[in-house]
Amino acid sequence: MIRVESLLQNSKAWDGAYPADTKDRLKDVASAKSNTDPTVTHAHVTSTPADADILVDGSYVGATPAVIDLTCCWHDVTISKPGLKPWKRRLRNTGGQITIRAHLQK
């Protein structure tokens, strides 16, 4: 944590103007707050081998590796690649972040 006194000692008198990147910084803060939504689970999904399809409730959402957002309630997650057995799990959204590592086998 930076103490206010040290900031004041190292600063010039405020001229009333905000730095040019202030709007961008505020957008970053708003984005960070939205990323902590308790109704969304951020799932970091990887697979061995990589580049496997990710399906959530039967709909394609991307390929591994990826970060996907899971909203309210339960979801059926399938990670698959041709020639390998699909990885299937039923996941419940609990908020926060999770890591999914699917090891696909023949």
C-alpha positions in Angstrom: 0.0 0.0 0.0 1.3 3.5 -0.8 1.0 6.0 1.9 -0.7 9.3 1.1 2.1 11.3 2.6 4.6 9.9 0.1 2.3 10.7 -2.8 2.0 14.3 -1.6 5.7 14.7 -1.2 6.5 13.5 -4.7 3.7 15.3 -6.5 3.4 18.7 -8.0 0.5 21.0 -7.2 -2.6 19.8 -9.0 -3.6 21.9 -11.9 -7.1 20.6 -12.2 -6.5 18.5 -15.3 -6.7 14.8 -15.4 -4.1 12.6 -17.1 -5.0 11.8 -20.7 -5.5 8.1 -19.9 -7.9 8.6 -17.1 -10.9 7.3 -19.1 -9.0 4.2 -20.0 -8.1 3.6 -16.4 -11.7 4.0 -15.3 -12.7 1.5 -18.0 -10.1 -1.0 -16.7 -11.5 -0.6 -13.1 -15.1 -1.1 -14.4 -14.0 -4.2 -16.3 -12.2 -5.6 -13.3 -15.4 -5.1 -11.2 -17.5 -6.9 -13.8 -15.0 -9.8 -13.8 -15.8 -10.4 -10.1 -19.5 -10.9 -10.7 -20.5 -13.6 -8.1 -23.0 -15.1 -10.6 -20.3 -15.9 -13.2 -17.7 -18.6 -13.0 -14.6 -18.1 -15.1 -13.4 -21.5 -16.3 -9.8 -21.8 -17.5 -10.1 -24.8 -19.8 -7.1 -26.8 -21.1 -6.9 -30.3 -22.7 -4.3 -32.9 -23.6 -4.1 -32.9 -26.6 -4.8 -29.2 -27.1 -7.2 -27.7 -29.7 -10.2 -29.8 -28.5 -13.7 -28.5 -29.0 -15.5 -27.1 -25.9 -19.3 -27.5 -25.7 -21.4 -26.1 -23.0 -25.0 -27.5 -22.8 -24.4 -28.9 -26.4 -23.3 -25.6 -27.9 -19.8 -25.0 -29.2 -18.1 -22.2 -27.3 -14.5 -22.5 -28.5 -11.4 -24.7 -28.5 -8.8 -25.4 -25.8 -7.0 -23.6 -24.3 -9.7 -21.1 -23.5 -11.4 -19.1 -20.8 -15.2 -19.4 -20.8 -17.8 -17.9 -18.6 -20.5 -20.0 -17.0 -23.6 -18.3 -15.8 -26.2 -19.3 -13.3 -26.9 -22.9 -12.3 -25.7 -26.2 -13.8 -24.0 -26.9 -17.1 -23.0 -29.9 -19.1 -19.5 -29.4 -20.3 -18.0 -31.6 -23.0 -14.4 -31.4 -24.3 -13.8 -33.6 -27.4 -11.5 -34.2 -30.3 -12.0 -36.6 -33.2 -10.6 -40.1 -32.5 -10.6 -39.6 -28.7 -13.2 -40.3 -25.9 -14.9 -37.1 -25.0 -14.5 -35.7 -21.5 -17.9 -34.9 -20.0 -18.8 -33.3 -16.6 -21.8 -31.6 -15.1 -20.6 -28.4 -13.4 -22.4 -26.0 -11.1 -21.7 -22.3 -11.3 -20.3 -21.2 -7.9 -18.8 -17.9 -8.9 -15.1 -17.1 -9.0 -12.6 -19.0 -11.1 -12.0 -22.7 -11.8 -9.5 -24.7 -13.8 -10.6 -27.6 -16.0 -7.9 -29.9 -17.3 -9.3 -32.6 -19.6 -7.0 -35.5 -20.5 -8.6 -37.0 -23.6 -7.8 -40.7 -24.1 -8.3 -43.2 -27.0 
